Amino acid sequence: MGILEEEYVQNASRWHRLTSDTIDTVRAALAPPRSPGRVAVWPDLASDTAAVLDALPTEGLIEAVWQDSDGQAEKASG
């Protein structure tokens, strides 16, 4: 389905992988509605890493999101 980025206090963020099986769990884990924050939904992660790397631009900034072996989503910009 996709990736949900939850950004809350002082630019801290959490990432959640959305599937039909996890949507209720993710919804319950979100910060309380009264706390300041931002939620963004991104396309799901690609499974073809080689194709993603081949498609990266040679110039400019990129933002990469990946899922580690523990299932935790990570992000890096550069």
N, C-alpha and C positions, 0 to 999 in steps of 0.2 A: 504494500500500500504506500508507505512513505516513511519519512523521518520527521519527528516533531522536535523542534528546538525550543526549549523553555529558557528564556533569559530573565533572570530576576536580580536581586540586590547586587549593586556594584558590578554589573556586567558578568556576573557568574552565570554559567549556563549548564543545563543538563540536556542530554539528547535521549530520545526514546524512539525505538523502532516500532512502527505501527503495522500491525497485522490484524486480521479479523479476530484472532485469538487474544491479542494484547490490548485492544483499545479500551476496555473497561479498567484494566489494571493501570494503564497509563493515565487515564482520566482521574482515577482515585489518587495517583501519586503527584499530580500537579500541585503547585503552591496554592495556598488559599486564595479565593477570588479577590479578597480585599487587599492583598499585598501587591505592590507595584510590580509590573513585569510585562513581558512581551512573549508571544507565542508565534512561531513561524512553522509552516509545514513545507517540507522539501520533497522532491521525488525520491523514490526508494534508491538504495545503494545499487550500483552496478556489480554484477558478478564477474565480468570480464576485465580483470585488472590490467592486462596488457593493452587492451583496446582503449581503456581510459588513459593510461600513460602515453600511448601513441597520439592521442587527441589533444594533449596539453599544448597550449600555445608556447612558442619559444620566447616570447617577451610578455611583460606585464605581470600583474599579480594573479595568483590563484588561491582558492580556498578549498582545502581537501577535507573530506569527512570519511572516516572508515570505521569499521567495527573490529575490535580486537578479539583475541581468542577467548576472552571471558565474556564476550557479548556486549562490552561497553563501547559506546560510540565516542570517537575522539575527533578533534578538529585541529587543523593547522593552516596558517596563512603564510604566503611568502611570494 
